[in-house]
Amino acid sequence: MTDLKSVEDRVRRELLTALRDEPIPALPAGPDYRARSRHWLPAFPTAAAAAAVALIVGAAVVVVEHGPSGVPAAKGGPAAWPARGSLAGDTALTTAAMRTWEAAGLPARELPHRDVTVMYADHTIAGDVVVLTGVDAAGHRRIAEFDTDATSTTVFRHRLHLVADVLAPTGDAAGLIAIDAPRHTPRKSDDDLLVVVTAPGTKRLQWRDETTGWHNLPAVDGAASLVHVDALMSTRVRAGGDGDGARPLGNFFPVGSPEGLPIVHEFDPGEDQPPGADSSDNASCDGNSCSVSVGGHRTVSANPKGSWHNLLDSGVLTNHEWWEFAGEVGLYTDTFLPNETNSYGPTWSGVLPDETGIYLEYFQAGSEPTRLLAYVDRPEWAGGTVIDVVPPGGQLAALAVEVPTPRGRTLDVIVADGAFAQWQVGSGPWHPMVAHDNLARAIVPSSGELHWRALDASGAVVVSGTPHAVHPR
């Protein structure tokens, strides 16, 4: 048996070497890139290696890892397990995770969650991590992971990010919960954070990927977390010292620094993706703009008529990029704008002097019109807002956002080169705004209907209206 095992290990190594030398096929774009393309790489090597071993040793001998599956008894499942981890008693952290879950850009029919409990909370070199379980509005138990970003140098460094929101395993698989997600760390390597939670009392946990053998996890009472180098191969975890174990929940495809990391969201069984922005049965229009509310924080509008340019151009970068929450924009497009092919990229971003963060991304799904997606957030909020703009002809000269801040009602206007902004309350006078790095800002009166406009160098108005209003979450 020892000889056969060594043969299996050698063939596995040779196969993986051959796989690495093969040209990598072009990955699909859009939802395929952010979702389906995550499936093709992890699943292949294990099956191929097993087939290669079977071919060498013949049909009479099957080389397998004998023993139980490596998944312990559920003992009531995640809902019955106690909270574990060194930060499980940090109520400020775990409460923030619960608020972040409710503020996330998820389908409205999944919200709110009920019977939410903490499974695990700890500190790692990738940041603080919290794992929750709860039942969504459709009655399905879910597992959600939230992390801070250990590499952040902004005022958002203590804010939790949704990492994964997946259906809890059932049946024989219910006794082992694992999520292995790409995360930013201070190290120079591309890293993953592996979190494993099993029934309390489980004394030994192990993990492996397709390039290494089984390794012990630093488990305490059936729970553990570990930062490891991303091998782009299928990770498996198990309890005890034998068995095949189980794959982590969710399928991530890392996008690498400095872009926002991906968020995995799994729809409920039989749940269709929500209708798109053009659906007439959930949109309300006034002839100049349309608005749709989905998942609690979606704003969709067609801008007023005018001359538009530049803001949808890619590569218009600043010296203060802010991509920490680009993953939330990816979650939004995967959930509400699904398409087989799409193109997207950042156009402007930054954390403003008053600590509001704004991230702009152009997005085109298939042959549909190009959109400008604006993510607006503040560090004291539990989540941000995505503003979805569909400008006529794909041209946009300026975008205005009204944000409540500790200093008061604030108007932030991102303007293209050559344009400048003004604001007005009610029928009062127009007030000029000075732009720096394509951003004009003003503290405006706390009451009264707010208007804004952008003018070109000749003084002609190119866009005007009321700003997109965002609210604390």
C-alpha positions in Angstrom: 0.0 0.0 0.0 2.9 2.3 0.7 4.3 1.8 -2.8 0.9 2.5 -4.4 0.6 5.7 -2.3 4.0 6.9 -3.5 3.0 6.2 -7.1 -0.2 8.2 -6.6 1.8 11.1 -5.1 4.3 11.1 -7.9 1.7 11.0 -10.6 -0.2 13.8 -8.9 2.9 16.0 -8.9 3.7 15.3 -12.5 0.1 16.0 -13.5 0.1 19.3 -11.7 3.4 20.3 -13.3 1.9 19.5 -16.7 -1.2 21.5 -16.0 0.9 24.5 -15.0 2.8 24.3 -18.3 -0.4 24.2 -20.4 -1.6 27.6 -21.9 -4.3 29.0 -19.8 -7.6 29.5 -21.8 -9.2 32.9 -22.0 -11.6 33.4 -19.2 -15.2 34.5 -19.9 -16.3 37.9 -18.9 -19.1 39.3 -16.7 -21.0 37.0 -14.4 -19.1 34.1 -16.0 -15.8 35.7 -14.9 -17.1 36.6 -11.4 -18.9 33.3 -10.9 -18.8 30.5 -13.3 -15.1 30.8 -14.2 -14.4 30.2 -10.5 -15.5 26.6 -11.1 -13.3 25.4 -13.9 -9.9 25.4 -12.2 -10.4 23.8 -8.8 -12.4 20.8 -9.8 -10.2 19.4 -12.5 -6.9 18.2 -10.9 -8.4 15.9 -8.3 -10.5 14.0 -10.8 -7.7 13.9 -13.3 -5.2 12.6 -10.8 -7.5 9.9 -9.6 -8.0 8.8 -13.2 -4.3 8.7 -13.9 -3.6 6.6 -10.8 -6.4 4.2 -11.8 -4.9 3.9 -15.3 -1.5 3.0 -13.9 -2.4 0.5 -11.3 -5.1 -1.2 -13.3 -8.8 -2.0 -12.7 -8.1 -4.5 -10.0 -6.7 -2.0 -7.5 -8.4 1.3 -6.5 -6.2 3.8 -4.6 -8.3 5.8 -2.2 -7.9 7.3 1.2 -9.6 4.8 3.4 -11.7 5.8 6.5 -14.7 7.9 7.2 -15.5 10.9 5.1 -13.8 13.3 7.6 -17.0 15.2 8.3 -18.0 15.0 11.9 -21.6 14.6 13.2 -23.5 17.8 13.0 -24.7 17.7 16.7 -27.6 20.0 16.0 -25.9 21.9 13.2 -24.7 25.5 13.0 -27.8 26.9 14.7 -27.1 24.9 17.8 -23.3 25.5 18.0 -21.8 28.0 20.5 -19.8 31.0 19.3 -16.0 30.3 19.2 -12.8 32.3 18.6 -10.9 34.8 20.6 -13.3 37.7 19.5 -16.5 35.8 20.0 -17.3 38.0 23.0 -16.6 41.2 21.2 -20.2 42.4 20.9 -19.3 45.6 19.1 -17.6 43.6 16.4 -20.3 40.9 16.1 -23.1 43.4 16.1 -21.3 45.3 13.4 -21.2 42.1 11.3 -25.0 41.6 11.8 -25.6 45.2 10.7 -23.4 44.7 7.6 -25.3 41.6 6.6 -28.6 43.5 6.7 -27.1 46.4 4.8 -25.5 44.3 2.0 -26.6 44.5 -1.6 -28.7 41.3 -1.5 -32.0 40.5 -3.1 -34.9 42.0 -1.2 -36.6 38.6 -0.8 -33.7 37.4 1.3 -34.0 40.2 3.8 -34.2 40.6 6.7 -32.4 37.6 8.3 -33.7 36.2 11.6 -32.4 34.0 14.4 -28.9 35.3 13.6 -26.1 33.9 15.8 -22.3 34.1 15.9 -20.4 31.0 14.9 -16.8 32.3 15.0 -14.9 35.6 15.5 -11.1 36.0 15.6 -8.2 38.1 14.7 -5.8 37.1 11.8 -3.1 38.7 9.8 -5.7 39.2 7.1 -7.8 41.2 9.6 -10.7 40.5 11.9 -13.1 37.7 10.8 -16.7 37.0 11.9 -18.8 34.1 10.7 -22.6 34.3 11.3 -25.5 32.0 10.6 -29.1 32.9 10.3 -32.3 32.2 8.3 -33.2 34.4 5.4 -36.7 35.8 4.7 -37.4 32.8 2.4 -36.7 30.4 5.3 -33.3 29.1 4.2 -30.4 28.8 6.6 -27.3 30.7 5.5 -23.7 31.1 6.5 -22.0 34.5 6.1 -18.4 35.6 6.6 -17.2 39.2 7.2 -13.7 40.5 7.3 -11.8 43.7 7.9 -8.9 44.6 5.5 -5.6 44.4 7.3 -3.9 46.4 4.5 -6.3 49.4 4.5 -4.8 52.7 5.4 -8.0 54.7 5.2 -10.8 55.6 7.7 -12.5 52.4 6.5 -9.8 50.1 7.9 -12.1 48.9 10.7 -15.2 48.4 8.6 -16.3 44.8 7.9 -16.7 43.6 4.4 -19.1 40.9 3.3 -16.9 38.0 2.0 -19.4 35.2 1.5 -23.2 34.6 1.9 -23.9 30.9 1.1 -26.5 28.3 1.9 -25.7 26.1 4.9 -24.9 22.5 4.0 -27.4 19.9 4.9 -27.5 16.2 5.6 -24.1 14.4 6.2 -22.3 17.6 5.2 -23.9 19.8 7.9 -21.2 19.1 10.5 -18.4 20.9 8.8 -18.5 24.6 7.7 -15.5 26.0 5.8 -14.9 29.1 3.7 -11.6 29.7 1.9 -11.5 33.2 0.4 -8.8 35.4 -1.1 -7.9 38.3 1.2 -5.3 41.1 1.3 -2.6 40.6 3.9 0.7 42.5 4.7 2.6 39.7 3.1 3.8 40.0 -0.5 2.1 36.7 -1.5 -1.4 36.2 -2.8 -3.2 34.8 0.2 -6.4 33.1 1.2 -8.0 33.0 4.6 -9.4 29.6 5.5 -12.0 29.5 8.3 -13.3 26.1 9.5 -16.0 25.6 12.1 -17.4 22.2 13.2 -19.3 20.8 16.1 -17.9 21.8 19.5 -15.6 19.2 21.0 -14.0 18.3 17.7 -10.3 17.9 18.6 -8.5 17.7 15.3 -8.9 19.6 12.0 -6.8 19.2 8.9 -6.6 21.0 5.5 -4.9 20.4 2.1 -4.8 21.7 -1.4 -3.7 19.9 -4.5 -0.1 20.8 -4.1 0.4 19.7 -0.5 -0.5 16.9 1.8 -2.7 17.1 4.8 -1.7 19.7 7.5 -3.1 20.2 11.0 -5.1 23.4 11.6 -4.7 25.3 14.9 -8.1 24.2 16.1 -9.7 25.2 19.4 -12.9 23.4 20.3 -13.6 22.5 16.7 -12.9 25.9 15.1 -9.9 27.3 13.4 -8.6 29.9 10.9 -5.5 30.0 8.8 -3.9 32.4 6.2 -2.2 30.4 3.5 -0.7 31.1 0.0 -3.4 30.8 -2.7 -2.4 27.8 -4.8 -5.4 28.3 -7.2 -6.2 24.6 -6.5 -9.1 22.9 -4.7 -8.8 23.1 -0.9 -10.3 20.4 1.3 -10.8 20.2 5.0 -11.6 17.3 7.4 -11.9 16.3 11.0 -9.7 13.6 12.3 -6.7 12.1 10.5 -8.4 10.3 7.6 -11.1 10.7 5.0 -11.6 12.9 2.0 -13.3 15.7 4.0 -15.2 18.4 2.2 -14.6 21.4 0.0 -15.1 24.9 1.4 -18.4 26.6 0.7 -18.5 29.1 -2.3 -16.3 29.4 -5.3 -14.0 32.4 -5.4 -11.9 33.6 -8.3 -9.3 36.1 -6.9 -8.9 39.4 -8.7 -5.7 40.5 -7.0 -4.5 43.8 -5.4 -5.4 46.6 -5.6 -8.9 45.7 -6.9 -11.7 45.0 -4.5 -11.9 41.3 -3.6 -14.8 39.2 -4.8 -17.9 38.5 -2.8 -19.6 35.1 -3.2 -23.4 35.1 -2.9 -25.4 31.9 -3.4 -29.1 32.3 -4.4 -31.8 30.3 -2.5 -32.9 27.1 -4.2 -35.2 27.9 -7.1 -34.5 31.6 -6.7 -34.2 33.5 -10.0 -32.0 36.5 -10.2 -34.0 39.8 -9.7 -35.2 41.6 -12.8 -32.9 44.1 -14.5 -33.0 47.8 -14.3 -35.2 48.0 -17.4 -38.0 45.9 -15.9 -41.2 47.9 -16.2 -43.0 46.1 -13.4 -40.7 47.4 -10.7 -39.6 50.8 -12.0 -41.2 54.2 -11.5 -40.4 57.0 -14.0 -41.3 60.7 -14.3 -40.2 61.3 -17.9 -36.7 62.4 -16.9 -35.5 59.6 -14.6 -36.4 56.2 -13.3 -35.8 54.7 -9.9 -35.9 51.2 -8.6 -35.5 49.9 -5.1 -34.1 46.4 -4.8 -32.4 44.8 -1.8 -32.9 48.0 0.1 -30.3 50.3 -1.6 -30.5 50.4 -5.3 -30.9 53.7 -7.3 -31.3 53.5 -11.0 -31.7 56.6 -13.2 -31.5 58.0 -16.7 -29.9 61.4 -16.5 -31.6 64.6 -17.8 -31.0 65.5 -21.4 -27.8 67.3 -22.2 -24.3 67.0 -23.5 -22.3 64.3 -21.8 -18.7 63.1 -21.9 -15.7 61.6 -20.1 -17.0 60.1 -16.8 -17.5 56.7 -18.4 -14.0 56.6 -19.8 -11.8 54.0 -18.3 -8.3 54.9 -17.0 -9.2 58.3 -15.6 -7.4 57.6 -12.4 -6.6 59.9 -9.5 -3.7 60.0 -7.1 -6.0 58.9 -4.2 -7.5 55.6 -5.5 -10.1 54.0 -3.2 -11.0 50.4 -4.3 -11.7 48.8 -0.9 -15.3 48.3 -1.7 -15.2 47.5 -5.4 -16.3 44.0 -4.5 -19.7 45.4 -3.4 -20.1 46.8 -6.9 -19.3 43.4 -8.3 -22.0 41.9 -6.0 -24.5 44.4 -7.3 -23.8 43.7 -10.9 -23.8 39.9 -10.4 -27.1 40.1 -8.5 -29.0 42.8 -10.5 -27.3 43.1 -13.9 -26.5 39.5 -14.8 -25.2 38.9 -18.3 -23.1 36.3 -20.1 -20.5 38.9 -21.2 -19.7 42.3 -19.8 -16.9 44.8 -19.5 -16.1 47.1 -16.6 -13.4 49.1 -14.9 -12.8 52.0 -12.4 -12.9 55.6 -13.7 -12.6 57.7 -10.5 -12.4 57.1 -6.8 -11.3 58.6 -3.5 -11.9 59.1 0.2 -13.0 62.8 0.5 -11.7 65.1 3.2 -15.0 64.6 5.2 -14.4 60.8 5.0 -17.0 60.0 2.4 -15.8 57.4 0.0 -16.8 57.4 -3.7 -15.9 54.8 -6.2 -17.0 55.1 -9.9 -17.0 52.2 -12.3 -18.2 52.0 -15.9 -20.1 48.8 -16.7 -21.5 47.4 -19.9 -23.5 44.1 -20.0 -23.5 42.6 -23.4 -24.9 45.0 -26.0 -26.8 47.0 -23.4 -26.0 50.7 -22.9 -22.9 51.5 -20.8 -23.7 52.5 -17.2 -21.8 54.5 -14.6 -22.0 52.8 -11.2 -21.1 54.9 -8.2 -20.6 53.4 -4.8 -20.9 55.8 -1.9 -20.1 55.0 1.7 -19.0 56.4 5.0 -17.0 54.6 7.8 -19.7 55.0 10.4 -22.3 53.2 8.2 -22.9 49.5 8.0 -22.9 49.5 4.2 -22.8 51.8 1.1 -25.2 52.6 -1.7 -24.8 51.9 -5.4 -26.0 54.6 -7.8 -26.7 53.1 -11.2 -26.7 55.8 -14.0 -27.6 55.1 -17.6 -26.6 58.3 -19.5 -27.9 58.8 -23.1 -25.4 57.8 -25.7 -23.0 56.6 -23.0 -21.8 60.2 -22.3 -21.8 61.8 -18.9 -20.3 65.2 -17.9 -20.9 65.2 -14.1 -22.5 63.2 -11.3 -23.9 64.8 -8.1 -24.5 63.0 -4.8 -26.1 64.4 -1.6 -24.6 62.8 1.5 -25.5 63.4 5.2 -22.3 63.8 7.2 -21.4 64.9 10.8 -20.7 68.3 9.3 -24.1 68.6 7.7 -25.8 68.1 4.4 -23.1 67.8 1.8 -23.2 68.0 -2.0 -20.4 66.2 -3.8 -20.1 66.6 -7.6 -17.6 64.7 -9.8 -17.1 66.7 -12.9 -15.4 65.9 -16.2 -12.5 68.0 -17.4 -13.6 71.5 -18.6 -16.9 71.4 -16.6 -17.7 73.2 -13.3 -20.6 72.9 -10.9 -23.1 75.1 -9.1 -25.8 74.5 -6.5 -29.1 76.2 -5.5 -31.7 75.7 -2.7 -35.3 76.3 -3.7 -35.4 79.3 -6.0 -32.4 81.0 -4.4 -29.2 82.1 -6.1 -26.8 79.8 -7.7 -23.6 79.2 -5.8 -20.3 78.3 -7.6 -18.3 75.2 -6.5 -14.5 74.9 -6.9 -13.3 71.6 -8.2 -10.1 69.8 -7.2 -9.1 66.5 -8.8 -12.4 66.6 -10.6 -14.4 66.9 -7.3 -16.4 69.9 -6.2 -17.8 69.9 -2.7 -20.1 72.2 -0.6 -21.9 72.1 2.7 -25.5 73.2 1.9 -28.5 74.3 4.1 -30.1 71.5 6.0 -33.5 72.1 4.5 -35.0 73.1 1.2 -35.0 71.4 -2.2 -31.5 71.1 -3.5 -30.6 71.6 -7.2 -27.3 71.4 -9.0 -26.0 72.0 -12.5 -22.8 71.5 -14.5 -21.6 74.0 -17.1 -19.0 73.8 -19.8 -16.3 76.4 -20.4 -18.6 78.6 -22.4 -21.1 78.8 -19.5 -23.7 76.5 -21.2 -25.5 74.1 -18.9 -24.7 70.5 -19.8 -26.6 68.8 -17.0 -28.9 69.9 -14.2 -31.3 68.4 -11.7 -31.5 67.1 -8.2 -28.6 65.1 -6.8 -28.7 61.4 -6.0 -29.5 61.3 -2.3 -27.9 58.5 -0.2 -28.7 57.7 3.4 -27.0 56.1 6.3 -27.2 52.3 6.4 
